[in-house]
Amino acid sequence: MKTRREFPLKRAALSVVVAAAFPAQSFAAGSAGVAQFIAGDVNVLRASGKAEPLAKGKPLESGESILTGAAGRAQVRFSDGGLVSLQPNTEFKIANYVDEADPKQDRFLVDLLRGSMRAITGLIGKRNRENYKVTTTTATIGIRGSGFSVGYNPDGSLGITTELDAIEVCNAGGCVGLTAGESVRVINSSEAPVRTNVRANVPTPPPTQEVVVAGNQTTSDGKPAIVPPAPAPVKQVFTDLAAAVAFTDPAASSSVVESYYPEAGIAVLTSFLSGKPIDFDSLDSRNVLTQFRSTPGLTTMEKGALGVPSDPDFVGWGSWVTGQKIVAGSTTAIESVHFVMGRPTPTAQMPADNMQGTYQLAGGTAFSSLLGAGQLVSGSLVANFGVYSPGQGYGSLDLTTRFGGNDYGISSNVNINNSKITNTSGTNVTGFFTGNNASRAALVYSAPSVTGTGPSTGQVSGAAVFQQTNLVLRPPL
């Protein structure tokens, strides 16, 4: 039986392990922490709404979110010495982090929205344990010690296990205190946590799996740390995803760009988590099968995603230099292919007809032009829901692109019909909203030409993804 004297000794041993595994780290001024270790597909959603791959050594700030893919893992070291290890398919937000070495001002408030994590408390939790909290969809975890694990189960419930000392798990149903080694299960936000012998669902690589050395990381015994290799590409079947595609048909008498929005969803999708091209099939409103294939032997020019395809608000994007469009067995060679895909917001989950949503750019492809590929620098979308008639509204799209050091602006009005975004006047726009209350927007665009501070680009096309930053009552017209 363990005695009370053993817990301080165990905590001291843990400190030695942490010091060995994570050498001294410098932090950028104002940053909350730094990405200590990255493996697989890991992205960061900046406070501005822009998503980008997260690399080892990159600083993280309050207000930013980390999203790991099916093979993604990340370890974050905070400025107060605290550690968080994020497992695959996890979304973790640094909601409010303040490290002023002042118990009254310090804050370590983070959200675990899906997936699983392990945490070791830093100095903020020791200065004022009331200011250290992990919030989930069903409960809030407060510390009374220094280490714990938490993970969502496949049925949506939450598992929490204390690794060291004690924690407290609370929700609307009540609070349960746990000491080292104890676990609870939280079914929903209104029922009190229930004690269980089942540990939190926090996956670890199987010991028999082939591994590779990861940088200069070390384990508790000083040996090189290891991470599992990425899984083999797999086909994923989803019948409720939609895509919007913009591409050029070089065989046409004049250079044209088409936009394509499948009404009946995607049948087959190659995993975004693999390194292989993303091919997809779809049925349009006439039940005609259309297939989009990247040119055999070529990989995607680029790709990105917010979440994974099974998430309700998943959005993915990508581009191919060349590809194929296959309709009823007839193949057309296409170029400069840009696409977005996701699960359109159901009509019942769309914002009310008197609401206005503001969105900021969260990702997208490098636009294509006659001058070559350019950079998508910034963008915004304003959506007025239900202005003309129920389910229909209008909005405005603004993008800033850059080529050869010159900036080019793209502006367009858009039409909104439930979750669908369209425009056929001037700039061609096709896309959709995804997530509850249309929390994200994804679209492709094409324009005959744009001009800016440099020479005319000629025809341009690309893909852009937006994150909602505000949803308010629509101002009077």
VOPAGU-2260 file (C-alpha; in pm, 1 decimal, decimal comma):
REM VOPAGU-2260
SITE   aa  ch    i         X         Y         Z
SITE  MET   A    0       0,0       0,0       0,0
SITE  LYS   A    1     124,3     347,7     -88,0
SITE  THR   A    2     175,6     595,4     190,1
SITE  ARG   A    3     135,7     969,8     180,0
SITE  ARG   A    4     516,0    1003,2     185,1
SITE  GLU   A    5     546,6     828,5    -151,5
SITE  PHE   A    6     358,0    1092,3    -350,2
SITE  PRO   A    7     609,3    1376,5    -300,3
SITE  LEU   A    8     889,3    1134,3    -390,4
SITE  LYS   A    9     705,7    1032,3    -706,2
SITE  ARG   A   10     651,1    1395,9    -798,7
SITE  ALA   A   11    1020,9    1464,8    -750,8
SITE  ALA   A   12    1107,3    1168,4    -973,5
SITE  LEU   A   13     873,1    1302,8   -1239,8
SITE  SER   A   14    1052,0    1637,3   -1232,4
SITE  VAL   A   15    1379,9    1461,0   -1306,0
SITE  VAL   A   16    1220,5    1279,7   -1601,6
SITE  VAL   A   17    1078,4    1602,0   -1741,4
SITE  ALA   A   18    1414,0    1777,8   -1711,9
SITE  ALA   A   19    1584,8    1494,2   -1899,8
SITE  ALA   A   20    1325,5    1461,6   -2173,3
SITE  PHE   A   21    1275,7    1832,2   -2235,7
SITE  PRO   A   22    1590,6    2041,6   -2223,8
SITE  ALA   A   23    1588,0    2411,7   -2141,3
SITE  GLN   A   24    1372,6    2603,8   -2387,6
SITE  SER   A   25    1364,9    2972,3   -2471,2
SITE  PHE   A   26    1028,8    3136,3   -2533,6
SITE  ALA   A   27     943,1    3423,8   -2763,0
SITE  ALA   A   28     820,9    3732,4   -2584,5
SITE  GLY   A   29     449,2    3705,7   -2515,9
SITE  SER   A   30     422,9    3344,2   -2630,1
SITE  ALA   A   31     237,5    3087,2   -2420,5
SITE  GLY   A   32     459,6    2798,0   -2514,9
SITE  VAL   A   33     645,3    2617,4   -2789,2
SITE  ALA   A   34     590,7    2301,7   -2994,5
SITE  GLN   A   35     838,9    2068,1   -2826,2
SITE  PHE   A   36     772,7    1766,5   -3045,9
SITE  ILE   A   37     568,6    1707,9   -3364,3
SITE  ALA   A   38     495,3    1382,1   -3547,1
SITE  GLY   A   39     257,1    1327,4   -3836,0
SITE  ASP   A   40     -19,0    1567,0   -3941,2
SITE  VAL   A   41     -40,1    1858,4   -3694,0
SITE  ASN   A   42    -183,6    2203,5   -3770,2
SITE  VAL   A   43    -224,2    2520,4   -3568,4
SITE  LEU   A   44    -526,3    2749,4   -3604,2
SITE  ARG   A   45    -400,5    3097,6   -3523,9
SITE  ALA   A   46    -615,5    3348,4   -3337,1
SITE  SER   A   47    -658,6    3533,3   -3668,4
SITE  GLY   A   48    -838,8    3227,3   -3806,5
SITE  LYS   A   49    -551,2    3120,9   -4034,5
SITE  ALA   A   50    -449,0    2754,3   -4026,6
SITE  GLU   A   51     -95,1    2634,6   -4099,0
SITE  PRO   A   52     121,6    2327,7   -4031,5
SITE  LEU   A   53     279,3    2328,2   -3685,5
SITE  ALA   A   54     651,9    2259,4   -3679,7
SITE  LYS   A   55     883,2    2175,4   -3392,1
SITE  GLY   A   56    1013,7    2487,5   -3219,7
SITE  LYS   A   57     730,0    2713,7   -3334,6
SITE  PRO   A   58     582,6    2943,7   -3065,2
SITE  LEU   A   59     217,9    2920,4   -2960,4
SITE  GLU   A   60       3,9    3199,6   -2821,7
SITE  SER   A   61    -311,4    3236,7   -2618,0
SITE  GLY   A   62    -619,3    3199,0   -2837,3
SITE  GLU   A   63    -463,5    2945,4   -3074,9
SITE  SER   A   64    -575,0    2585,7   -3136,3
SITE  ILE   A   65    -377,5    2273,0   -3222,4
SITE  LEU   A   66    -535,8    2005,5   -3441,5
SITE  THR   A   67    -376,8    1663,1   -3485,8
SITE  GLY   A   68    -465,8    1416,6   -3763,0
SITE  ALA   A   69    -513,4    1040,7   -3739,5
SITE  ALA   A   70    -135,1     989,1   -3719,6
SITE  GLY   A   71     -55,6    1324,8   -3559,3
SITE  ARG   A   72      97,6    1377,2   -3217,1
SITE  ALA   A   73     225,5    1690,6   -3049,8
SITE  GLN   A   74     389,9    1790,1   -2723,5
SITE  VAL   A   75     373,1    2149,7   -2604,4
SITE  ARG   A   76     591,3    2299,3   -2335,8
SITE  PHE   A   77     446,3    2610,9   -2176,1
SITE  SER   A   78     642,6    2904,0   -2042,1
SITE  ASP   A   79     566,0    2801,7   -1682,2
SITE  GLY   A   80     723,5    2458,2   -1740,3
SITE  GLY   A   81     393,0    2275,0   -1784,4
SITE  LEU   A   82     364,7    2003,6   -2048,1
SITE  VAL   A   83      75,0    1884,7   -2260,5
SITE  SER   A   84      93,3    1579,7   -2487,6
SITE  LEU   A   85    -173,5    1562,8   -2758,6
SITE  GLN   A   86    -271,8    1233,1   -2918,0
SITE  PRO   A   87    -413,3    1164,8   -3269,4
SITE  ASN   A   88    -744,6    1320,2   -3381,0
SITE  THR   A   89    -731,4    1587,8   -3111,6
SITE  GLU   A   90    -842,7    1951,3   -3106,4
SITE  PHE   A   91    -689,0    2151,7   -2821,3
SITE  LYS   A   92    -729,7    2525,9   -2767,0
SITE  ILE   A   93    -517,0    2755,2   -2549,7
SITE  ALA   A   94    -817,7    2960,4   -2440,4
SITE  ASN   A   95    -656,3    3198,3   -2190,0
SITE  TYR   A   96    -291,7    3172,5   -2091,8
SITE  VAL   A   97    -116,1    3432,9   -1877,2
SITE  ASP   A   98     222,8    3378,4   -1712,3
SITE  GLU   A   99     321,0    3684,5   -1511,6
SITE  ALA   A  100     463,0    3501,5   -1208,7
SITE  ASP   A  101     169,9    3654,8   -1020,0
SITE  PRO   A  102     -84,3    3417,2    -859,2
SITE  LYS   A  103    -360,2    3677,0    -905,1
SITE  GLN   A  104    -300,0    3729,9   -1278,4
SITE  ASP   A  105    -174,7    3390,3   -1395,4
SITE  ARG   A  106    -413,1    3179,2   -1605,3
SITE  PHE   A  107    -390,1    2832,2   -1758,1
SITE  LEU   A  108    -731,8    2781,0   -1915,8
SITE  VAL   A  109    -744,7    2536,3   -2206,3
SITE  ASP   A  110   -1016,8    2348,4   -2395,9
SITE  LEU   A  111   -1006,9    1986,4   -2511,0
SITE  LEU   A  112   -1275,1    1975,5   -2780,1
SITE  ARG   A  113   -1205,2    1624,1   -2908,1
SITE  GLY   A  114    -940,3    1354,4   -2885,1
SITE  SER   A  115    -715,9    1293,7   -2586,0
SITE  MET   A  116    -424,2    1441,6   -2393,9
SITE  ARG   A  117    -187,9    1402,1   -2102,0
SITE  ALA   A  118     -85,5    1698,6   -1888,3
SITE  ILE   A  119     178,4    1781,0   -1628,2
SITE  THR   A  120     120,6    2096,5   -1426,5
SITE  GLY   A  121     366,0    2386,1   -1442,6
SITE  LEU   A  122     424,6    2675,0   -1205,3
SITE  ILE   A  123      88,6    2841,5   -1275,2
SITE  GLY   A  124     -94,2    2549,3   -1118,7
SITE  LYS   A  125     138,2    2556,3    -821,1
SITE  ARG   A  126     105,0    2931,9    -763,3
SITE  ASN   A  127    -274,9    2924,9    -775,3
SITE  ARG   A  128    -441,9    2594,2    -852,2
SITE  GLU   A  129    -778,8    2764,8    -899,3
SITE  ASN   A  130    -642,4    2929,6   -1213,3
SITE  TYR   A  131    -555,3    2599,1   -1383,1
SITE  LYS   A  132    -850,5    2436,8   -1562,3
SITE  VAL   A  133    -906,9    2206,5   -1857,7
SITE  THR   A  134   -1254,9    2242,8   -2007,4
SITE  THR   A  135   -1420,8    1970,6   -2215,8
SITE  THR   A  136   -1765,7    1944,3   -2370,4
SITE  THR   A  137   -1903,6    1769,1   -2059,6
SITE  ALA   A  138   -1684,5    1860,1   -1761,1
SITE  THR   A  139   -1413,6    2085,1   -1621,6
SITE  ILE   A  140   -1093,5    1948,8   -1469,1
SITE  GLY   A  141    -927,9    2138,8   -1186,8
SITE  ILE   A  142    -600,1    2030,3   -1035,8
SITE  ARG   A  143    -507,8    1934,7    -685,5
SITE  GLY   A  144    -179,5    1781,4    -803,6
SITE  SER   A  145      46,7    1760,1   -1104,5
SITE  GLY   A  146     -51,1    1504,5   -1370,7
SITE  PHE   A  147    -356,9    1351,0   -1539,9
SITE  SER   A  148    -490,8    1201,4   -1864,0
SITE  VAL   A  149    -820,8    1276,9   -2034,9
SITE  GLY   A  150    -977,8    1136,9   -2351,7
SITE  TYR   A  151   -1308,0    1113,9   -2534,8
SITE  ASN   A  152   -1451,0     765,5   -2585,6
SITE  PRO   A  153   -1611,2     646,8   -2913,1
SITE  ASP   A  154   -1959,4     685,5   -2757,3
SITE  GLY   A  155   -1892,2    1052,1   -2676,8
SITE  SER   A  156   -1837,1    1002,6   -2305,5
SITE  LEU   A  157   -1521,6    1127,0   -2135,7
SITE  GLY   A  158   -1260,4     928,2   -1944,3
SITE  ILE   A  159   -1027,7    1095,3   -1692,6
SITE  THR   A  160    -743,6     935,6   -1496,0
SITE  THR   A  161    -519,2    1092,1   -1232,3
SITE  GLU   A  162    -153,2    1012,1   -1294,9
SITE  LEU   A  163      -7,7    1190,3    -991,1
SITE  ASP   A  164    -153,3    1338,7    -673,8
SITE  ALA   A  165    -513,0    1464,9    -711,4
SITE  ILE   A  166    -758,5    1638,4    -942,2
SITE  GLU   A  167   -1123,5    1741,9    -927,1
SITE  VAL   A  168   -1373,6    1680,2   -1208,5
SITE  CYS   A  169   -1688,5    1894,7   -1210,7
SITE  ASN   A  170   -1994,7    1955,7   -1423,2
SITE  ALA   A  171   -2358,2    2055,8   -1369,2
SITE  GLY   A  172   -2423,0    1723,6   -1195,3
SITE  GLY   A  173   -2157,3    1767,4    -927,5
SITE  CYS   A  174   -1787,1    1726,1    -850,0
SITE  VAL   A  175   -1572,7    1418,8    -787,0
SITE  GLY   A  176   -1223,4    1432,8    -637,3
SITE  LEU   A  177    -963,8    1180,0    -753,6
SITE  THR   A  178    -630,9    1072,1    -609,1
SITE  ALA   A  179    -341,4     911,2    -798,1
SITE  GLY   A  180    -447,2     616,5   -1014,7
SITE  GLU   A  181    -822,3     676,9    -986,7
SITE  SER   A  182   -1053,2     731,0   -1285,9
SITE  VAL   A  183   -1399,1     866,1   -1367,2
SITE  ARG   A  184   -1629,5     851,5   -1666,9
SITE  VAL   A  185   -1841,1    1151,0   -1763,2
SITE  ILE   A  186   -2147,2    1058,1   -1970,2
SITE  ASN   A  187   -2276,4    1409,0   -2039,7
SITE  SER   A  188   -2268,5    1762,0   -1900,2
SITE  SER   A  189   -2568,6    1717,0   -1667,5
SITE  GLU   A  190   -2487,0    1383,1   -1497,0
SITE  ALA   A  191   -2221,8    1375,6   -1225,6
SITE  PRO   A  192   -1891,5    1198,0   -1304,3
SITE  VAL   A  193   -1895,2     826,3   -1215,5
SITE  ARG   A  194   -1598,2     642,4   -1068,9
SITE  THR   A  195   -1465,9     356,7   -1281,7
SITE  ASN   A  196   -1177,2     111,5   -1304,0
SITE  VAL   A  197   -1131,4     192,4   -1673,8
SITE  ARG   A  198    -847,1     432,7   -1744,5
SITE  ALA   A  199    -884,3     731,1   -1976,1
SITE  ASN   A  200    -877,1     649,6   -2346,5
SITE  VAL   A  201    -536,6     795,6   -2435,9
SITE  PRO   A  202    -381,3     583,1   -2713,4
SITE  THR   A  203     -12,7     498,3   -2723,3
SITE  PRO   A  204     188,5     337,9   -3006,5
SITE  PRO   A  205     188,7     -45,3   -2985,1
SITE  PRO   A  206     524,3    -174,1   -2857,1
SITE  THR   A  207     571,2    -412,7   -3151,2
SITE  GLN   A  208     526,0    -144,7   -3416,3
SITE  GLU   A  209     821,4     -39,9   -3628,8
SITE  VAL   A  210     946,2     298,6   -3512,2
SITE  VAL   A  211    1177,3     577,4   -3621,2
SITE  VAL   A  212    1390,9     813,0   -3415,2
SITE  ALA   A  213    1235,7    1157,6   -3371,4
SITE  GLY   A  214    1489,7    1438,6   -3359,3
SITE  ASN   A  215    1671,6    1489,7   -3032,6
SITE  GLN   A  216    1388,2    1382,4   -2801,7
SITE  THR   A  217    1472,9    1137,6   -2525,5
SITE  THR   A  218    1279,4     908,7   -2294,8
SITE  SER   A  219    1293,6     901,8   -1915,6
SITE  ASP   A  220    1595,2     666,8   -1923,2
SITE  GLY   A  221    1789,3     889,3   -2163,4
SITE  LYS   A  222    1733,9     680,6   -2477,3
SITE  PRO   A  223    1615,7     835,7   -2806,6
SITE  ALA   A  224    1240,5     889,4   -2820,6
SITE  ILE   A  225    1047,8     706,6   -3092,3
SITE  VAL   A  226     731,6     767,5   -3286,8
SITE  PRO   A  227     530,3     531,0   -3506,3
SITE  PRO   A  228     547,0     564,7   -3885,6
SITE  ALA   A  229     247,3     709,3   -4067,8
SITE  PRO   A  230     -18,3     448,6   -4148,2
SITE  ALA   A  231     -64,9     323,4   -4501,9
SITE  PRO   A  232    -310,6     527,9   -4711,1
SITE  VAL   A  233    -668,2     406,2   -4679,2
SITE  LYS   A  234    -990,0     469,6   -4864,7
SITE  GLN   A  235   -1259,8     639,2   -4659,8
SITE  VAL   A  236   -1623,1     628,2   -4763,9
SITE  PHE   A  237   -1850,0     922,8   -4686,2
SITE  THR   A  238   -2181,3     981,6   -4857,6
SITE  ASP   A  239   -2260,7    1319,4   -4701,5
SITE  LEU   A  240   -1957,1    1523,1   -4808,1
SITE  ALA   A  241   -1972,7    1778,2   -5087,7
SITE  ALA   A  242   -1699,2    1936,8   -5295,1
SITE  ALA   A  243   -1652,3    2248,3   -5501,6
SITE  VAL   A  244   -1395,2    2233,7   -5781,7
SITE  ALA   A  245   -1244,6    2497,1   -6010,7
SITE  PHE   A  246   -1028,3    2391,9   -6303,8
SITE  THR   A  247    -914,7    2485,7   -6653,0
SITE  ASP   A  248   -1000,5    2285,1   -6963,6
SITE  PRO   A  249    -697,5    2338,1   -7193,0
SITE  ALA   A  250    -875,1    2172,8   -7488,1
SITE  ALA   A  251   -1143,5    2441,2   -7502,9
SITE  SER   A  252   -1126,8    2698,2   -7782,0
SITE  SER   A  253   -1065,8    2963,0   -7518,0
SITE  SER   A  254    -931,3    2918,4   -7168,2
SITE  VAL   A  255   -1224,0    2857,0   -6935,8
SITE  VAL   A  256   -1266,9    2773,3   -6569,1
SITE  GLU   A  257   -1557,4    2563,5   -6443,4
SITE  SER   A  258   -1687,8    2538,5   -6090,2
SITE  TYR   A  259   -1856,5    2219,5   -5981,1
SITE  TYR   A  260   -2068,7    2159,6   -5672,6
SITE  PRO   A  261   -2194,7    1800,6   -5634,9
SITE  GLU   A  262   -2546,0    1799,6   -5494,4
SITE  ALA   A  263   -2555,6    1437,5   -5378,4
SITE  GLY   A  264   -2229,5    1410,1   -5185,4
SITE  ILE   A  265   -1898,9    1232,9   -5234,4
SITE  ALA   A  266   -1891,6     855,9   -5256,4
SITE  VAL   A  267   -1521,5     776,9   -5209,3
SITE  LEU   A  268   -1242,5     990,8   -5066,1
SITE  THR   A  269    -873,0     907,6   -5035,9
SITE  SER   A  270    -761,2     994,8   -4684,3
SITE  PHE   A  271    -632,9    1346,8   -4625,6
SITE  LEU   A  272    -394,7    1193,4   -4373,5
SITE  SER   A  273    -194,4    1002,5   -4636,0
SITE  GLY   A  274      68,2    1138,8   -4868,4
SITE  LYS   A  275    -124,6    1022,0   -5174,1
SITE  PRO   A  276    -335,0    1230,4   -5412,7
SITE  ILE   A  277    -690,2    1303,9   -5303,5
SITE  ASP   A  278    -933,5    1160,3   -5560,5
SITE  PHE   A  279   -1310,9    1171,2   -5528,0
SITE  ASP   A  280   -1633,8    1065,1   -5697,6
SITE  SER   A  281   -1966,7    1242,1   -5685,1
SITE  LEU   A  282   -2323,7    1246,0   -5808,2
SITE  ASP   A  283   -2477,8    1571,7   -5925,4
SITE  SER   A  284   -2843,2    1675,7   -5897,9
SITE  ARG   A  285   -2926,1    1467,5   -6209,7
SITE  ASN   A  286   -2767,3    1158,2   -6051,3
SITE  VAL   A  287   -2481,0    1170,7   -6302,6
SITE  LEU   A  288   -2152,2    1028,8   -6173,5
SITE  THR   A  289   -1855,9    1261,8   -6206,4
SITE  GLN   A  290   -1506,4    1157,1   -6103,5
SITE  PHE   A  291   -1208,2    1380,0   -6035,1
SITE  ARG   A  292    -864,8    1219,3   -6052,1
SITE  SER   A  293    -519,3    1365,9   -6021,2
SITE  THR   A  294    -288,0    1266,0   -6304,2
SITE  PRO   A  295    -156,0     912,8   -6232,1
SITE  GLY   A  296     193,0     918,2   -6086,5
SITE  LEU   A  297     170,5    1279,6   -5966,3
SITE  THR   A  298     100,9    1385,2   -5607,9
SITE  THR   A  299    -105,7    1683,1   -5500,6
SITE  MET   A  300      53,1    2022,2   -5548,3
SITE  GLU   A  301     -70,1    2110,0   -5200,4
SITE  LYS   A  302    -339,9    2019,1   -4948,9
SITE  GLY   A  303    -466,8    2110,6   -4605,1
SITE  ALA   A  304    -752,4    2042,8   -4365,6
SITE  LEU   A  305    -928,1    2161,5   -4053,3
SITE  GLY   A  306   -1017,5    1847,4   -3858,4
SITE  VAL   A  307   -1065,8    1500,5   -4008,1
SITE  PRO   A  308   -1335,8    1383,3   -4254,8
SITE  SER   A  309   -1555,2    1232,8   -3981,2
SITE  ASP   A  310   -1590,2    1568,0   -3800,5
SITE  PRO   A  311   -1920,5    1753,2   -3856,9
SITE  ASP   A  312   -1734,3    2074,8   -3942,2
SITE  PHE   A  313   -1446,9    1916,1   -4136,7
SITE  VAL   A  314   -1309,0    2121,6   -4424,8
SITE  GLY   A  315   -1034,7    2004,8   -4660,0
SITE  TRP   A  316    -871,3    2177,0   -4954,0
SITE  GLY   A  317    -608,0    2106,3   -5215,8
SITE  SER   A  318    -487,0    2154,6   -5572,0
SITE  TRP   A  319    -338,0    1954,8   -5858,8
SITE  VAL   A  320    -125,0    2085,5   -6143,4
SITE  THR   A  321    -298,8    1842,6   -6378,3
SITE  GLY   A  322    -587,6    1600,6   -6340,7
SITE  GLN   A  323    -879,5    1425,6   -6507,3
SITE  LYS   A  324   -1255,4    1480,0   -6509,6
SITE  ILE   A  325   -1447,5    1163,5   -6593,9
SITE  VAL   A  326   -1818,6    1183,8   -6674,0
SITE  ALA   A  327   -2006,5     868,3   -6781,7
SITE  GLY   A  328   -1676,7     709,5   -6883,8
SITE  SER   A  329   -1559,2    1006,9   -7094,7
SITE  THR   A  330   -1227,7    1150,7   -6973,6
SITE  THR   A  331   -1121,3    1514,5   -7004,5
SITE  ALA   A  332    -770,3    1630,5   -6917,5
SITE  ILE   A  333    -787,6    1932,3   -6685,2
SITE  GLU   A  334    -530,0    2166,5   -6534,7
SITE  SER   A  335    -490,6    2402,9   -6238,8
SITE  VAL   A  336    -740,1    2203,0   -6033,1
SITE  HIS   A  337    -845,3    2358,0   -5700,0
SITE  PHE   A  338   -1098,9    2198,6   -5468,0
SITE  VAL   A  339   -1260,7    2220,9   -5124,7
SITE  MET   A  340   -1466,9    1952,1   -4954,6
SITE  GLY   A  341   -1669,9    1921,5   -4639,7
SITE  ARG   A  342   -2008,9    1841,4   -4490,6
SITE  PRO   A  343   -2257,1    2122,7   -4572,5
SITE  THR   A  344   -2442,9    2266,8   -4274,9
SITE  PRO   A  345   -2792,6    2114,8   -4247,4
SITE  THR   A  346   -3070,7    2366,5   -4303,8
SITE  ALA   A  347   -3188,5    2330,7   -3941,9
SITE  GLN   A  348   -2840,5    2432,2   -3817,2
SITE  MET   A  349   -2800,1    2739,4   -4037,8
SITE  PRO   A  350   -2807,5    3082,6   -3867,5
SITE  ALA   A  351   -3140,3    3259,8   -3841,1
SITE  ASP   A  352   -3250,2    3476,6   -4133,0
SITE  ASN   A  353   -3167,2    3797,6   -3947,2
SITE  MET   A  354   -2804,0    3710,9   -3869,0
SITE  GLN   A  355   -2477,1    3827,8   -4019,9
SITE  GLY   A  356   -2158,9    3618,7   -4006,3
SITE  THR   A  357   -1806,5    3752,6   -4038,5
SITE  TYR   A  358   -1529,4    3516,0   -4148,4
SITE  GLN   A  359   -1150,8    3534,5   -4173,4
SITE  LEU   A  360    -923,8    3331,4   -4399,6
SITE  ALA   A  361    -812,4    3002,9   -4237,2
SITE  GLY   A  362    -648,6    2826,1   -4530,5
SITE  GLY   A  363    -642,1    2782,0   -4904,0
SITE  THR   A  364    -437,5    2704,1   -5212,4
SITE  ALA   A  365    -182,3    2910,3   -5401,0
SITE  PHE   A  366    -385,7    3063,8   -5682,8
SITE  SER   A  367    -319,2    2970,4   -6045,3
SITE  SER   A  368    -269,0    3230,9   -6317,7
SITE  LEU   A  369    -115,4    3265,3   -6662,1
SITE  LEU   A  370     192,1    3406,7   -6487,2
SITE  GLY   A  371     222,4    3101,9   -6261,3
SITE  ALA   A  372     122,6    3020,4   -5903,5
SITE  GLY   A  373      73,6    3298,9   -5649,2
SITE  GLN   A  374      28,5    3327,9   -5274,1
SITE  LEU   A  375    -307,5    3369,3   -5098,3
SITE  VAL   A  376    -220,4    3634,6   -4839,8
SITE  SER   A  377    -544,2    3725,5   -4662,9
SITE  GLY   A  378    -917,2    3721,1   -4703,7
SITE  SER   A  379   -1255,7    3783,3   -4549,0
SITE  LEU   A  380   -1615,7    3685,1   -4608,1
SITE  VAL   A  381   -1930,0    3859,2   -4483,8
SITE  ALA   A  382   -2251,3    3657,1   -4503,7
SITE  ASN   A  383   -2597,7    3806,0   -4461,4
SITE  PHE   A  384   -2832,1    3515,2   -4402,1
SITE  GLY   A  385   -3189,3    3520,4   -4533,1
SITE  VAL   A  386   -3208,6    3870,2   -4679,8
SITE  TYR   A  387   -3415,1    3811,6   -4993,1
SITE  SER   A  388   -3632,7    3522,3   -4879,3
SITE  PRO   A  389   -3611,5    3241,1   -4620,7
SITE  GLY   A  390   -3289,3    3049,3   -4669,8
SITE  GLN   A  391   -3148,4    3297,6   -4922,3
SITE  GLY   A  392   -2915,5    3588,0   -4864,6
SITE  TYR   A  393   -2611,5    3764,0   -4997,6
SITE  GLY   A  394   -2257,5    3841,4   -4892,3
SITE  SER   A  395   -1921,6    3976,2   -5000,6
SITE  LEU   A  396   -1588,3    3806,5   -5061,0
SITE  ASP   A  397   -1251,5    3983,7   -5048,9
SITE  LEU   A  398    -914,7    3816,3   -5112,1
SITE  THR   A  399    -560,8    3949,5   -5131,6
SITE  THR   A  400    -319,2    3748,9   -5343,0
SITE  ARG   A  401      47,5    3802,0   -5421,0
SITE  PHE   A  402     264,5    3713,3   -5718,9
SITE  GLY   A  403     624,7    3816,3   -5773,4
SITE  GLY   A  404     607,5    4062,4   -5483,9
SITE  ASN   A  405     298,8    4234,8   -5626,3
SITE  ASP   A  406     -42,0    4231,2   -5456,2
SITE  TYR   A  407    -367,7    4161,5   -5638,2
SITE  GLY   A  408    -715,3    4201,3   -5492,3
SITE  ILE   A  409   -1019,1    3988,4   -5571,4
SITE  SER   A  410   -1360,4    4115,0   -5461,2
SITE  SER   A  411   -1697,6    3965,7   -5538,9
SITE  ASN   A  412   -2055,9    3962,1   -5421,0
SITE  VAL   A  413   -2190,8    3616,7   -5340,9
SITE  ASN   A  414   -2535,9    3460,9   -5315,7
SITE  ILE   A  415   -2633,2    3240,4   -5020,7
SITE  ASN   A  416   -2898,1    2970,0   -5047,5
SITE  ASN   A  417   -2909,7    2774,4   -4722,6
SITE  SER   A  418   -2556,7    2627,1   -4697,5
SITE  LYS   A  419   -2462,3    2694,1   -5060,3
SITE  ILE   A  420   -2244,7    2987,6   -5171,9
SITE  THR   A  421   -2249,7    3090,4   -5540,5
SITE  ASN   A  422   -2176,1    3373,4   -5780,4
SITE  THR   A  423   -2161,9    3373,1   -6161,5
SITE  SER   A  424   -2117,3    3743,7   -6234,5
SITE  GLY   A  425   -1757,3    3849,8   -6287,0
SITE  THR   A  426   -1573,8    3628,3   -6040,7
SITE  ASN   A  427   -1715,5    3275,8   -6042,3
SITE  VAL   A  428   -1761,8    3144,5   -5685,3
SITE  THR   A  429   -1888,0    2803,9   -5571,1
SITE  GLY   A  430   -1881,3    2669,4   -5216,2
SITE  PHE   A  431   -2067,1    2597,3   -4896,8
SITE  PHE   A  432   -2088,3    2653,8   -4520,7
SITE  THR   A  433   -2009,8    2373,1   -4277,7
SITE  GLY   A  434   -2048,7    2323,8   -3901,7
SITE  ASN   A  435   -2323,6    2432,6   -3663,6
SITE  ASN   A  436   -2436,7    2792,4   -3727,3
SITE  ALA   A  437   -2225,3    2787,2   -4045,5
SITE  SER   A  438   -1906,0    2807,5   -3839,5
SITE  ARG   A  439   -1682,6    2760,2   -4143,2
SITE  ALA   A  440   -1703,1    2840,3   -4513,3
SITE  ALA   A  441   -1520,5    2676,6   -4804,2
SITE  LEU   A  442   -1521,3    2788,4   -5166,3
SITE  VAL   A  443   -1338,2    2789,1   -5498,5
SITE  TYR   A  444   -1313,2    3098,3   -5714,6
SITE  SER   A  445   -1212,4    3195,5   -6066,4
SITE  ALA   A  446   -1187,8    3532,2   -6236,4
SITE  PRO   A  447   -1111,7    3628,4   -6597,6
SITE  SER   A  448    -830,2    3853,8   -6478,0
SITE  VAL   A  449    -718,8    4056,3   -6179,0
SITE  THR   A  450    -490,7    4355,6   -6172,4
SITE  GLY   A  451    -288,3    4504,1   -5893,1
SITE  THR   A  452      48,1    4662,5   -5836,9
SITE  GLY   A  453     207,6    4440,0   -6103,6
SITE  PRO   A  454     129,0    4320,2   -6457,1
SITE  SER   A  455    -206,7    4164,4   -6540,3
SITE  THR   A  456    -227,7    3805,0   -6423,4
SITE  GLY   A  457    -485,8    3695,1   -6677,1
SITE  GLN   A  458    -725,9    3426,0   -6561,9
SITE  VAL   A  459    -689,0    3320,8   -6195,0
SITE  SER   A  460    -840,5    3042,8   -5984,1
SITE  GLY   A  461    -796,3    2900,7   -5636,7
SITE  ALA   A  462    -956,0    2768,4   -5318,2
SITE  ALA   A  463   -1015,5    2946,3   -4986,8
SITE  VAL   A  464   -1142,4    2833,4   -4644,2
SITE  PHE   A  465   -1277,5    3066,5   -4374,4
SITE  GLN   A  466   -1341,1    3046,1   -3999,1
SITE  GLN   A  467   -1633,7    3235,5   -3846,7
SITE  THR   A  468   -1514,4    3507,1   -3608,1
SITE  ASN   A  469   -1845,8    3676,2   -3530,5
SITE  LEU   A  470   -2219,5    3608,0   -3564,8
SITE  VAL   A  471   -2450,9    3895,9   -3479,8
SITE  LEU   A  472   -2787,9    4042,5   -3569,3
SITE  ARG   A  473   -2770,2    4181,3   -3921,3
SITE  PRO   A  474   -2747,9    4560,8   -3936,6
SITE  PRO   A  475   -3051,4    4733,3   -4094,7
SITE  LEU   A  476   -3034,8    4752,6   -4474,2
